[in-house]
Amino acid sequence: MAKISVLIVNWNVSDLFEKCIKSVLDTKYSDLELILIDNDSHKKPKIPQDPRVIYIQNKSNLGFPAAVNQGLKLFTGGYVLILNPDTQLPKNFFTKAISFLNTDSKIGVMGSRFVNLDGTPQGSVFPEPSVFNTLKEYWFGQKDLTEKYVPTLTSEVNAVSGACMFMPSMVVKKVGLFTDKVFMYYEDLDYCRRIRNLGYKVVFNSEIEIVHAHGQSSKQNILSNKYLNDASVWYNGKLKHSLLWFIIWTSQKIKKLLGSK
């Protein structure tokens, strides 16, 4: 049975982090390595005293990609799972994920179906940012062209959420570390883009479902909007970012004007 390295970065969601760790251990998968990283949370998490656990307590909040990279420099498994601390895995996650990857050697990363705490569907697949699609959605009213979505079936996609990325270690070693250019946001789109550029597939698996209490860390960070803006400039480039921003801004202004009449 192949060894699996699970990388989880926590910041200020220690209760959820502990539940996430428990869900990983409850899978009863026989060969796990857990690399748990805490980005200087106010409430320190309770970490299991388990020989399979490597724990890193950072003295400051390094941001998500930099903390993930701490784990990517240490992992020893044949597969790598990058997982958000506000997720919970089903007991059969690892056996189903490995079985799925074994169906196609060109799968570079697998994402799973997300549900909210109440069981409702949650988007986990990103379309590539597009000026044309943003224009169609914000100016001409065509829906669901720019936000995360849920594919109906298992399929090859542009990018999966960094809240759950399951990858063969061979692919991880080829792609390398996450970007060090952003504090948070767009690092998952970037990593998926780099995977695709190497000729591998980014695949959404509709048959594996995880619970995701989305945004529990980011909503606590007063700089989230700044980080999102900075990451968009980096990922999209200044010109494309400016066009996307202008389309959305003018749409909001027009709606506000019309609503005031």
C-alpha positions as CSV (number, residue, x, y, z in Angstrom):
1,M,0.0,0.0,0.0
2,A,1.4,3.4,-1.1
3,K,2.3,5.9,1.6
4,I,0.3,9.1,1.5
5,S,1.5,12.5,2.8
6,V,-1.2,14.8,4.0
7,L,-0.4,18.5,4.3
8,I,-2.7,20.7,6.3
9,V,-2.1,24.4,7.1
10,N,-4.0,26.0,10.0
11,W,-4.7,29.6,10.9
12,N,-7.2,30.5,13.6
13,V,-9.6,27.6,13.0
14,S,-8.1,25.2,15.5
15,D,-11.3,23.5,16.4
16,L,-12.0,22.7,12.7
17,F,-8.3,21.8,12.3
18,E,-8.6,19.2,15.0
19,K,-11.8,17.7,13.4
20,C,-10.0,17.6,10.0
21,I,-7.1,15.7,11.5
22,K,-9.5,13.3,13.1
23,S,-11.2,12.7,9.8
24,V,-7.9,11.9,8.2
25,L,-6.9,9.4,10.9
26,D,-10.4,7.9,10.9
27,T,-9.9,6.8,7.4
28,K,-7.8,4.0,8.9
29,Y,-5.5,4.1,5.9
30,S,-2.5,2.1,7.0
31,D,0.4,4.2,5.7
32,L,-0.1,7.9,6.4
33,E,2.2,10.8,7.0
34,L,0.6,14.0,8.4
35,I,2.5,17.2,8.0
36,L,0.6,19.7,10.1
37,I,1.5,23.4,10.0
38,D,0.1,26.1,12.2
39,N,0.6,29.7,11.0
40,D,0.8,31.3,14.5
41,S,-2.9,30.8,15.4
42,H,-4.2,32.7,18.5
43,K,-5.6,29.4,19.9
44,K,-3.0,26.7,19.5
45,P,-4.4,23.4,18.2
46,K,-4.2,20.1,20.0
47,I,-2.0,17.9,18.0
48,P,-2.2,14.1,18.3
49,Q,0.8,12.4,19.8
50,D,1.3,10.1,16.9
51,P,4.5,8.9,15.2
52,R,2.9,9.6,11.8
53,V,2.6,13.3,12.6
54,I,5.1,16.0,11.8
55,Y,4.1,19.3,13.4
56,I,5.4,22.7,12.5
57,Q,4.5,25.7,14.7
58,N,5.3,28.9,12.9
59,K,6.1,32.1,14.9
60,S,4.2,34.2,12.4
61,N,1.6,33.9,9.7
62,L,3.6,33.1,6.6
63,G,0.6,32.9,4.3
64,F,-0.9,29.8,2.7
65,P,1.6,29.0,-0.1
66,A,4.7,29.5,2.0
67,A,3.3,27.2,4.7
68,V,2.4,24.5,2.2
69,N,5.9,24.7,0.9
70,Q,7.2,23.8,4.3
71,G,5.4,20.6,3.9
72,L,6.3,20.0,0.3
73,K,10.0,20.2,1.4
74,L,9.5,17.4,3.9
75,F,7.0,14.8,2.5
76,T,8.0,11.3,1.8
77,G,4.8,9.7,0.5
78,G,4.0,8.3,-2.9
79,Y,1.0,10.5,-3.0
80,V,0.4,14.0,-1.6
81,L,-2.9,15.5,-0.4
82,I,-3.0,19.2,0.3
83,L,-6.0,19.8,2.5
84,N,-7.6,22.8,4.1
85,P,-8.2,22.7,7.9
86,D,-11.9,23.3,7.5
87,T,-12.5,20.1,5.6
88,Q,-13.5,16.6,6.6
89,L,-12.8,13.5,4.6
90,P,-15.0,10.4,4.2
91,K,-13.6,7.2,5.5
92,N,-12.9,5.8,2.0
93,F,-11.3,8.9,0.6
94,F,-7.7,7.5,0.2
95,T,-8.6,4.1,-1.3
96,K,-11.0,5.7,-3.8
97,A,-8.6,8.5,-4.7
98,I,-5.7,6.1,-5.3
99,S,-7.9,3.8,-7.3
100,F,-9.0,6.8,-9.4
101,L,-5.5,8.0,-10.1
102,N,-4.5,4.5,-11.2
103,T,-7.0,4.7,-14.1
104,D,-4.9,7.3,-15.9
105,S,-1.2,8.0,-15.5
106,K,-1.7,11.4,-17.0
107,I,-3.8,12.7,-14.1
108,G,-1.6,15.3,-12.4
109,V,-4.1,16.4,-9.7
110,M,-7.5,15.2,-8.5
111,G,-10.1,17.5,-6.9
112,S,-13.2,16.2,-5.2
113,R,-16.8,17.3,-4.9
114,F,-17.4,19.8,-2.0
115,V,-20.5,20.1,0.2
116,N,-21.3,22.8,2.8
117,L,-21.9,21.9,6.4
118,D,-25.6,21.6,5.6
119,G,-25.0,19.2,2.7
120,T,-25.6,21.6,-0.1
121,P,-23.3,21.7,-3.1
122,Q,-20.3,24.0,-3.0
123,G,-18.2,25.0,-6.0
124,S,-14.7,23.5,-6.2
125,V,-13.6,24.0,-9.8
126,F,-12.2,27.3,-11.2
127,P,-12.7,28.5,-14.7
128,E,-9.7,30.4,-16.1
129,P,-10.3,34.1,-15.6
130,S,-11.5,35.6,-18.9
131,V,-12.2,39.2,-19.9
132,F,-14.8,38.0,-22.4
133,N,-16.7,35.8,-19.9
134,T,-16.5,38.5,-17.3
135,L,-18.0,40.9,-19.8
136,K,-20.8,38.5,-20.7
137,E,-21.7,37.8,-17.1
138,Y,-21.4,41.3,-15.6
139,W,-22.6,43.4,-18.5
140,F,-24.9,41.1,-20.3
141,G,-26.3,39.0,-17.5
142,Q,-25.1,35.5,-18.5
143,K,-24.8,33.6,-15.3
144,D,-22.2,31.2,-13.8
145,L,-19.3,32.0,-16.2
146,T,-16.7,33.4,-13.7
147,E,-17.2,31.8,-10.3
148,K,-16.3,28.4,-8.9
149,Y,-18.7,25.7,-10.0
150,V,-19.7,22.1,-9.6
151,P,-19.4,19.9,-12.7
152,T,-22.1,17.4,-13.2
153,L,-19.8,14.5,-14.0
154,T,-16.2,13.5,-13.4
155,S,-14.2,15.5,-16.0
156,E,-11.0,17.2,-16.9
157,V,-11.1,20.9,-15.8
158,N,-9.1,24.0,-15.7
159,A,-8.3,24.1,-12.0
160,V,-9.5,22.6,-8.7
161,S,-9.6,24.2,-5.4
162,G,-6.5,24.2,-3.2
163,A,-8.7,23.0,-0.3
164,C,-8.3,19.5,-1.6
165,M,-5.6,18.5,-4.1
166,F,-4.6,14.9,-4.4
167,M,-1.5,14.3,-6.5
168,P,1.1,11.6,-7.3
169,S,4.4,12.6,-5.7
170,M,6.1,12.3,-9.1
171,V,4.0,15.2,-10.4
172,V,4.6,17.3,-7.3
173,K,8.3,16.8,-7.7
174,K,8.2,17.9,-11.3
175,V,6.0,20.9,-10.7
176,G,7.9,22.0,-7.6
177,L,6.9,24.3,-4.8
178,F,3.9,26.6,-4.7
179,T,4.4,30.2,-5.7
180,D,6.1,32.5,-3.3
181,K,4.7,35.6,-5.0
182,V,1.4,35.7,-3.1
183,F,0.3,35.5,0.5
184,M,-2.9,33.8,-0.4
185,Y,-5.3,33.3,-3.3
186,Y,-4.7,32.1,-6.9
187,E,-1.9,29.8,-5.8
188,D,-4.2,26.8,-6.6
189,L,-5.0,28.1,-10.1
190,D,-1.3,28.7,-10.7
191,Y,-0.3,25.2,-9.5
192,C,-3.0,23.6,-11.8
193,R,-1.8,25.8,-14.7
194,R,1.8,24.5,-14.1
195,I,0.5,20.9,-14.0
196,R,-1.3,21.4,-17.3
197,N,1.7,23.0,-18.9
198,L,3.7,19.8,-18.1
199,G,1.1,17.8,-20.1
200,Y,-0.8,16.4,-17.1
201,K,-4.6,16.5,-16.5
202,V,-6.4,18.4,-13.8
203,V,-9.5,16.3,-13.0
204,F,-12.6,16.8,-10.9
205,N,-13.9,13.5,-9.4
206,S,-17.6,13.7,-8.8
207,E,-17.6,10.4,-6.9
208,I,-15.6,11.6,-3.9
209,E,-17.3,14.0,-1.6
210,I,-15.8,16.1,1.3
211,V,-17.3,18.5,3.7
212,H,-15.9,22.0,3.5
213,A,-16.7,24.9,5.9
214,H,-15.5,27.4,3.3
215,G,-13.7,30.6,4.1
216,Q,-13.3,30.2,7.9
217,S,-9.7,31.5,8.0
218,S,-9.9,34.1,5.3
219,K,-12.9,35.9,6.7
220,Q,-10.9,36.6,9.9
221,N,-8.1,38.4,7.9
222,I,-8.8,42.1,7.5
223,L,-6.3,42.2,4.6
224,S,-8.1,39.5,2.6
225,N,-9.3,41.9,-0.1
226,K,-5.8,43.3,-0.5
227,Y,-4.3,39.8,-0.8
228,L,-7.0,38.9,-3.4
229,N,-6.2,42.1,-5.4
230,D,-2.5,41.6,-5.3
231,A,-2.8,37.9,-6.2
232,S,-5.0,38.7,-9.2
233,V,-2.5,41.3,-10.5
234,W,0.2,38.7,-10.2
235,Y,-1.7,35.8,-11.8
236,N,-3.6,37.7,-14.5
237,G,-1.0,40.4,-15.2
238,K,-1.7,44.2,-14.7
239,L,-3.6,44.8,-18.0
240,K,-6.0,41.8,-17.7
241,H,-6.5,42.4,-14.0
242,S,-7.4,46.1,-14.7
243,L,-9.9,45.1,-17.4
244,L,-11.5,42.5,-15.2
245,W,-11.8,45.1,-12.3
246,F,-13.2,47.7,-14.7
247,I,-15.9,45.5,-16.0
248,I,-17.0,44.4,-12.5
249,W,-16.8,48.0,-11.1
250,T,-18.8,49.5,-13.9
251,S,-21.4,46.8,-13.6
252,Q,-21.8,47.5,-9.9
253,K,-22.0,51.2,-10.5
254,I,-24.7,50.8,-13.1
255,K,-26.8,48.5,-10.9
256,K,-26.5,51.0,-8.1
257,L,-27.6,53.9,-10.3
258,L,-30.6,51.9,-11.7
259,G,-31.5,50.8,-8.2
260,S,-31.6,54.3,-6.9
261,K,-34.1,55.4,-9.5
